[in-house]
Structure formats: structure tokens, C-alpha cells
Amino acid sequence: EGTAHITGTATITGNSGFLGTVRVSGNTSIGSTLNVGGDVGIGTTSPAKQLHITKAAKADIGTLTDGATITPNFDTNQNFSITLGGNRTLANPSNIDAGQTGSIFVVQGSPGSRTLSFGSYWKFPDGTAPTLSTASGSVDRIDYIVYSGTAIHAIATLKLS
């Protein structure tokens, strides 16, 4: 109980119970789940929200495997890219949670003119899925937010390159 100050490297591999404040000035590696009952500040000792980050955050862009049906796993990444090798279907993702957000970059493979249809969870404005750019190598982006376990609100930005 109280305050724990860690200066240097801390590696936590099992269950550790801390009551009070933990301040780390160094590297910390946590080998499993971190459950925090209060606010978390990264770069600040006075977080204004449940999670307060004082600098930029980064989410890697995972590569989806091309195939007739492409099924993103939302537990593996937040952002994805796919190069279409033919006419494809972007299926309903696995492991979706309400509030999850991200982007999918869709690249036209050679020679282009590939189509992409969408699983039933994908909801676009006016109920109309986008028609992708058709030039070989062109890039479109689909931004999404998961509304529920069966609804992903999405919008496409076309002809980015």
C-alpha cells in the first residue's frame, strides 16, 4: 500500500497486487494483462482521463492475407492493409468489440479493376458500399468504428494514390 517508485527496469510476469500509486521512470515489461482500477498517465503524473497520453500513440499496420474471402482478426491489429489479387470479399471480422476503431488500406493489385464486396456487419453511409479505385497500384482507405457485435460503421476515402 502507498506509493511504489521504480527507477530502472521492471519486469512483471505473474500476478502482482499494488494498492496506491506506482511511478515508473524506466522501462517496464508486463508479460500478461494489466488491470488498472484508476487513471493511467503515460508521460504525466496527473492523468485527466482514464487514459492520458502526453505524446503521440502508434498502432502498427498489419497485413491481411489475400484470398477469395478476407477475414480480419481485430485482436491482431487495429489498422490493416491488403493488396487485392482478384475480386474479393471483406468478411465480417473475428474478435470485434464495440468502440474499436481503425483503418484498412486497400491496394489494387496488377492489372487493377478488382472489386471488393463486404460482409453484412459492414455499414456504409446510405447503405451503399464504396466502389474502389480501379487503377493498378491505387490505394483506398476504409475507416471504421465498431458500433456493436454485428455493426461496423465505415466510410471510404478513395483515390489516395
Secondary structure, 3 states (H helix, E strand, C coil): CEEEEEECCEEECCCCCCCEEEEEECCEEECCCCCCCCCEEECCCCCCCCEEECCCCCCCEEECCCCCEECCECCCCCEEEEEECCCEEECCCECCCCCCEEEEEEEECCCECCCEEECCCEECHHHCCCCCCCECCCEEEEEEEEEECCEEEEEEECCCC
